Amino acid sequence: MIKILLFAELSEQAQSGELFIEAEGKSIAAFKDLLQKSYPELTISEATMIAVNEEYAEDNYLIQKEDVIALIPPVSGG
């Protein structure tokens, strides 16, 4: 199981600051699709940043067993 940390509106949408999902061996791109299907209430856009082990990850990164993934939505304000 991969630990997923959620921030800002994503944690509000999930009603939790973290989720767990089976995603070992999947690319970040496949992970996003899996996450959206598993948790349709989450708003994951192209602007949502994804960090793996505290470093931003590209869509082709393959998720490893002990990875911790953070989903960081775009920040807006005025």
C-alpha positions in Angstrom: 0.0 0.0 0.0 1.2 3.5 -0.9 0.6 6.3 1.5 -0.9 9.4 -0.1 -0.8 12.8 1.6 -3.5 15.3 0.7 -3.3 19.1 1.1 -5.8 22.0 1.0 -9.1 21.3 -0.8 -8.0 17.7 -1.6 -8.0 16.8 2.1 -11.3 18.5 2.5 -12.8 16.6 -0.4 -11.5 13.2 1.0 -12.3 14.2 4.6 -8.8 13.0 5.5 -5.2 14.2 5.2 -4.1 10.8 3.9 -5.2 7.8 1.9 -3.8 4.4 1.0 -3.9 2.7 -2.3 -2.2 -0.2 -4.1 -0.1 1.5 -6.8 3.4 -0.1 -6.6 4.9 -0.4 -10.0 2.5 2.1 -11.6 3.6 5.2 -13.3 2.5 8.6 -11.9 0.2 9.0 -14.9 -1.4 5.6 -14.2 -1.6 6.4 -10.5 -3.6 9.6 -11.3 -6.1 7.6 -13.3 -6.4 4.9 -10.6 -6.8 7.6 -7.9 -9.5 9.4 -9.8 -11.4 6.1 -10.4 -11.0 5.1 -6.7 -11.8 8.5 -5.3 -14.1 10.3 -7.7 -14.7 13.1 -5.2 -11.1 14.3 -5.6 -10.5 17.1 -8.0 -7.1 16.2 -9.6 -6.2 18.5 -12.4 -3.2 19.0 -14.6 -2.1 21.8 -12.3 -2.1 19.4 -9.3 1.6 18.9 -8.3 2.7 15.4 -7.3 5.7 14.8 -5.1 7.2 11.5 -4.3 9.3 11.3 -1.1 9.3 15.1 -1.0 10.5 15.6 -4.5 8.4 16.6 -7.5 7.8 13.6 -9.8 7.2 13.4 -13.6 4.4 11.3 -15.1 6.8 8.5 -16.1 8.2 7.9 -12.6 7.4 4.3 -11.4 6.1 4.1 -7.9 8.1 2.0 -5.5 7.0 0.0 -2.4 8.0 2.5 0.3 7.2 5.7 -1.6 5.0 8.4 0.0 3.1 10.5 -2.5 1.9 14.0 -1.8 -0.8 15.7 -3.9 -0.5 19.5 -3.8 -3.4 21.4 -5.5 -2.7 24.7 -7.2 -2.7 27.7 -4.9 -4.8 30.7 -5.7 -5.5 33.8 -3.8 -5.8 37.5 -4.0 
